[in-house]
Amino acid sequence: MRAQMSNSEPSITANGQSIDVQLPLTLHAFLINQGMLPRSVVVELNGEAIAPSDFEKRELNEGDSMEIVKIVAGG
């Protein structure tokens, strides 16, 4: 994840790291901006598991907190 260091932008927390964002911003757009493929991650936003089909509809808000886990195939 890429953290941006600016105090003038709203921020969210992803995996314990504060990241400045420009709102409005969907969860899908955030993931793309961070270099992640939305279909290859599991996201918990403010304690709620978010279905990948909802990523494009879910708007982020200042102060949101999320955990993002990359899905890895293998055995």
C-alpha positions, -999 to 999 in steps of 0.1 A, spaced: 0 0 0 11 35 -7 8 60 21 5 96 13 19 122 37 -4 152 36 -23 167 65 -48 186 44 -65 155 29 -91 133 47 -76 100 58 -86 64 63 -68 36 80 -59 4 60 -42 -24 78 -31 0 105 -16 26 82 -31 60 77 -37 69 41 -47 103 27 -76 101 2 -97 124 -19 -134 120 -12 -158 109 -26 -141 76 -32 -155 41 -36 -139 11 -20 -133 -3 -55 -115 29 -66 -94 29 -34 -82 -6 -40 -73 2 -77 -54 33 -65 -34 12 -41 -24 -12 -69 -47 -40 -58 -71 -61 -79 -105 -59 -62 -113 -95 -69 -81 -107 -52 -88 -93 -18 -111 -97 12 -121 -64 29 -134 -57 64 -146 -21 66 -153 -7 101 -157 -43 114 -181 -54 86 -171 -79 59 -178 -63 25 -188 -85 -5 -167 -79 -36 -200 -72 -55 -205 -42 -32 -170 -27 -36 -181 -3 -64 -212 8 -44 -195 13 -10 -184 49 -5 -155 55 19 -158 82 46 -131 101 65 -119 81 95 -130 47 81 -108 17 91 -103 -14 71 -84 -46 70 -74 -59 36 -62 -94 31 -49 -107 -3 -63 -140 -14 -35 -165 -22 -42 -198 -40 -21 -228 -33 -18 -257 -11 
